[in-house]
Amino acid sequence: MRDILAPDSTRWRRFVDVFASVVEPAGYSLIIPPMMEDLGVFLRLGEATDIVTKEMYDFEDKGGRRVALRPEMTAGVVRAFVQHRPLTPWKTWYAGPNFRYEKPQQGRYRQFDQVGIEVLGPDDPHLDVEVIALGGSSTPDSACTTCG
């Protein structure tokens, strides 16, 4: 894990601002899922995946609950969708840190930041096209390569 200082922290914030300026006009709203969730949220990713078997920070908290630091955002977004039952299609975006316990390769860290969008609800290929198109249009000219 590492500290991100200026100018990299400024570049990361600017990247997230650009991302938001592209996806919010298309109807996507920000979700901030918890950084720590019940372990079961991520076990649903599949018992045999590398994330579950060797890459998650999971532990028992003081209350005896099995919890994990989020290794990615999609599982928490889906959990929020099931729990809160928003109107569909639910178009949401996120930005923030995730954690993976793996032997970091050069240039990778156990804590890393990620942006993304999800659309949940109807099975509509037009929404898939929208997600792909937004992904292509949200990359600023000077991509944040040092922000993690």
C-alpha positions as CSV (number, residue, x, y, z in Angstrom):
1,M,0.0,0.0,0.0
2,R,1.2,3.5,-0.5
3,D,0.4,7.2,-0.1
4,I,-0.6,9.1,-3.2
5,L,0.7,12.7,-3.0
6,A,0.4,15.6,-5.3
7,P,0.7,15.9,-8.2
8,D,-0.6,12.3,-8.6
9,S,-3.5,12.9,-6.1
10,T,-4.6,15.9,-8.1
11,R,-4.5,13.9,-11.3
12,W,-6.6,11.1,-9.8
13,R,-9.2,13.6,-8.5
14,R,-9.3,15.3,-12.0
15,F,-9.7,11.8,-13.6
16,V,-12.7,11.0,-11.4
17,D,-14.2,14.4,-12.1
18,V,-13.9,13.8,-15.8
19,F,-15.4,10.3,-15.5
20,A,-18.4,11.8,-13.5
21,S,-18.9,14.5,-16.1
22,V,-19.3,11.9,-18.8
23,V,-21.5,9.3,-17.0
24,E,-23.8,11.5,-14.9
25,P,-25.4,13.3,-17.9
26,A,-26.2,9.7,-19.2
27,G,-28.2,9.1,-16.1
28,Y,-25.7,7.3,-13.8
29,S,-25.7,8.2,-10.1
30,L,-22.8,7.8,-7.7
31,I,-22.8,4.8,-5.3
32,I,-20.3,4.6,-2.4
33,P,-20.4,1.0,-1.2
34,P,-18.7,0.1,2.1
35,M,-15.1,-0.8,2.0
36,M,-15.8,-3.8,4.3
37,E,-18.7,-6.2,3.7
38,D,-19.9,-9.5,5.0
39,L,-17.6,-12.2,3.5
40,G,-20.7,-13.8,1.9
41,V,-21.1,-10.9,-0.5
42,F,-17.8,-11.9,-2.2
43,L,-18.1,-15.6,-1.8
44,R,-20.9,-15.4,-4.3
45,L,-18.3,-14.5,-6.8
46,G,-17.5,-18.2,-6.9
47,E,-15.6,-20.4,-4.4
48,A,-13.0,-21.4,-7.1
49,T,-12.0,-17.9,-8.2
50,D,-8.5,-16.5,-7.3
51,I,-10.2,-13.5,-5.6
52,V,-12.0,-15.7,-3.1
53,T,-9.3,-18.3,-2.6
54,K,-6.2,-16.2,-2.2
55,E,-6.6,-12.5,-3.0
56,M,-9.1,-11.3,-0.3
57,Y,-8.3,-9.6,3.0
58,D,-10.9,-11.5,5.1
59,F,-11.0,-11.8,8.9
60,E,-13.3,-12.2,11.9
61,D,-14.3,-8.9,13.5
62,K,-14.7,-8.3,17.2
63,G,-18.3,-9.3,17.0
64,G,-17.4,-12.7,15.5
65,R,-18.6,-11.8,12.0
66,R,-16.6,-12.9,8.9
67,V,-15.9,-9.8,6.9
68,A,-13.7,-8.8,3.9
69,L,-12.2,-5.6,2.5
70,R,-13.7,-5.2,-0.9
71,P,-11.6,-6.8,-3.6
72,E,-13.7,-5.1,-6.3
73,M,-16.9,-3.1,-6.5
74,T,-19.4,-5.0,-8.6
75,A,-20.4,-7.5,-5.8
76,G,-21.2,-4.6,-3.4
77,V,-23.2,-2.8,-6.0
78,V,-25.2,-5.9,-6.7
79,R,-25.8,-6.4,-3.0
80,A,-27.0,-2.8,-2.7
81,F,-29.3,-3.4,-5.6
82,V,-30.9,-6.5,-4.0
83,Q,-31.1,-4.8,-0.6
84,H,-32.5,-1.4,-1.6
85,R,-34.5,-2.4,-4.8
86,P,-34.1,0.8,-6.8
87,L,-36.1,1.5,-9.9
88,T,-34.7,-0.2,-13.0
89,P,-32.7,0.2,-15.0
90,W,-30.5,1.2,-12.2
91,K,-27.5,3.1,-13.7
92,T,-24.8,3.7,-11.2
93,W,-21.1,4.7,-11.1
94,Y,-18.4,4.3,-8.5
95,A,-14.8,5.3,-7.7
96,G,-12.7,4.3,-4.8
97,P,-10.2,2.0,-3.3
98,N,-10.2,-1.8,-3.3
99,F,-7.9,-4.3,-1.7
100,R,-6.3,-7.5,-2.9
101,Y,-3.9,-9.7,-1.0
102,E,-1.7,-11.0,-3.7
103,K,2.0,-10.8,-4.4
104,P,2.1,-7.4,-6.0
105,Q,3.7,-7.3,-9.4
106,Q,5.9,-4.3,-10.4
107,G,3.7,-1.2,-10.5
108,R,0.8,-2.8,-8.6
109,Y,-0.3,-2.4,-5.0
110,R,-2.5,-4.2,-2.5
111,Q,-4.7,-1.1,-2.3
112,F,-5.7,0.2,-5.7
113,D,-8.3,2.6,-7.0
114,Q,-11.0,1.9,-9.6
115,V,-13.8,3.7,-11.4
116,G,-16.6,1.9,-13.2
117,I,-20.3,1.9,-14.1
118,E,-23.0,-0.8,-13.7
119,V,-26.5,-1.1,-15.1
120,L,-28.8,-3.5,-13.3
121,G,-32.3,-4.6,-14.1
122,P,-33.5,-5.2,-17.7
123,D,-31.7,-7.5,-20.1
124,D,-31.2,-4.8,-22.8
125,P,-28.4,-5.0,-25.3
126,H,-28.7,-1.2,-25.9
127,L,-27.6,-0.7,-22.3
128,D,-24.6,-2.9,-22.9
129,V,-23.7,-0.7,-25.9
130,E,-24.2,2.4,-23.8
131,V,-21.8,1.1,-21.1
132,I,-19.1,0.3,-23.8
133,A,-19.6,3.7,-25.4
134,L,-19.3,5.6,-22.1
135,G,-16.2,3.7,-21.2
136,G,-14.6,4.8,-24.5
137,S,-15.6,8.4,-24.0
138,S,-14.6,8.8,-20.4
139,T,-10.9,8.5,-20.8
140,P,-9.3,12.0,-20.5
141,D,-6.5,12.9,-22.9
142,S,-3.9,12.4,-20.2
143,A,-5.0,9.2,-18.5
144,C,-4.1,8.8,-14.9
145,T,-1.3,6.2,-15.1
146,T,0.2,6.7,-11.7
147,C,-3.0,6.9,-9.6
148,G,-3.2,3.1,-8.9
